[in-house]
Amino acid sequence: IGLKKKDGIKEQEDHLAFELECKAYLCNEMMKQLKNQKYEDVKNLIEKQRTFLTKHLLKWLPSFFQRLNKVSKTDFYKAIGVITFELVKIDSSLLKNKFLMI
């Protein structure tokens, strides 16, 4: 993707917040290109999002949230985990939609 961590950020690059920020970056870039009617760039960014989800994020996210559910002492973190995981799955499903084939 080409993103780099800003100086002073203490979280590791594999921290979930950083991973989701990468996904948000791809979404924002896609929307900019769509607004500018650069459809080939939109198509490439959709493919980058699919690849990021299927070959990276969804490879470890299920086990991460299973562990989070086991070790969380409060329902708050369990709920955040469920919501986040479900939203990532929905996003992945939407990106597989044939209507996104530009």
C-alpha positions as CSV (number, residue, x, y, z in Angstrom):
1,I,0.0,0.0,0.0
2,G,2.9,2.3,0.6
3,L,1.9,3.8,4.0
4,K,4.4,4.5,6.7
5,K,3.9,5.1,10.4
6,K,4.3,8.7,11.5
7,D,7.1,9.6,13.8
8,G,6.0,9.4,17.4
9,I,3.4,6.7,16.9
10,K,4.1,3.9,19.4
11,E,1.8,1.2,18.1
12,Q,3.3,-1.5,16.0
13,E,2.4,-1.7,12.3
14,D,0.5,-4.9,12.9
15,H,-1.8,-3.2,15.5
16,L,-5.4,-3.6,14.5
17,A,-6.0,0.2,14.4
18,F,-3.1,0.6,11.9
19,E,-4.5,-2.2,9.8
20,L,-8.0,-0.6,9.7
21,E,-6.4,2.8,8.9
22,C,-4.8,1.2,5.9
23,K,-8.2,-0.1,4.8
24,A,-9.7,3.3,5.3
25,Y,-7.0,4.9,3.3
26,L,-7.8,2.6,0.4
27,C,-11.5,3.4,0.6
28,N,-10.8,7.2,0.7
29,E,-8.5,7.0,-2.3
30,M,-11.1,5.0,-4.2
31,M,-13.8,7.6,-3.5
32,K,-11.4,10.4,-4.7
33,Q,-10.8,8.6,-7.9
34,L,-14.4,7.8,-8.4
35,K,-15.3,11.5,-7.9
36,N,-12.6,12.3,-10.6
37,Q,-14.1,9.7,-12.9
38,K,-10.7,7.8,-13.0
39,Y,-12.4,4.4,-13.3
40,E,-9.3,2.4,-14.0
41,D,-7.8,3.7,-10.8
42,V,-11.0,2.9,-8.9
43,K,-10.9,-0.7,-10.3
44,N,-7.2,-1.0,-9.1
45,L,-8.1,0.3,-5.6
46,I,-11.0,-2.1,-5.3
47,E,-8.7,-5.0,-6.2
48,K,-6.1,-3.7,-3.6
49,Q,-8.9,-3.7,-1.0
50,R,-9.9,-7.3,-1.9
51,T,-6.4,-8.5,-1.7
52,F,-5.7,-6.7,1.6
53,L,-8.7,-8.3,3.2
54,T,-8.5,-11.8,1.8
55,K,-4.7,-12.3,1.8
56,H,-3.9,-10.4,4.9
57,L,-6.6,-9.1,7.4
58,L,-9.0,-12.0,7.2
59,K,-6.2,-14.5,7.6
60,W,-5.6,-13.5,11.2
61,L,-8.6,-11.5,12.3
62,P,-10.9,-14.5,13.2
63,S,-8.3,-15.9,15.6
64,F,-7.6,-12.5,17.0
65,F,-11.2,-11.9,17.9
66,Q,-11.6,-15.4,19.3
67,R,-8.7,-14.7,21.7
68,L,-10.1,-11.3,22.5
69,N,-13.4,-12.8,23.4
70,K,-11.7,-15.4,25.7
71,V,-9.5,-12.9,27.5
72,S,-11.7,-9.8,27.7
73,K,-13.0,-9.2,31.2
74,T,-15.7,-6.8,30.1
75,D,-18.4,-7.0,27.6
76,F,-17.3,-3.7,26.0
77,Y,-14.3,-5.2,24.3
78,K,-16.1,-8.3,23.3
79,A,-18.8,-6.2,21.6
80,I,-16.3,-4.0,19.9
81,G,-14.6,-7.2,18.6
82,V,-17.9,-8.6,17.2
83,I,-18.9,-5.3,15.6
84,T,-15.5,-4.8,14.0
85,F,-15.2,-8.4,12.7
86,E,-18.8,-8.3,11.3
87,L,-18.1,-5.0,9.5
88,V,-14.9,-6.3,8.0
89,K,-16.8,-9.4,6.8
90,I,-19.6,-7.2,5.3
91,D,-17.0,-5.1,3.6
92,S,-15.3,-8.1,2.1
93,S,-18.6,-9.4,0.9
94,L,-19.5,-6.1,-0.8
95,L,-16.1,-6.0,-2.5
96,K,-16.8,-9.4,-4.0
97,N,-20.0,-8.0,-5.6
98,K,-19.9,-8.2,-9.4
99,F,-21.4,-4.7,-9.6
100,L,-18.1,-3.3,-8.4
101,M,-16.4,-4.7,-11.6
102,I,-15.9,-1.5,-13.5
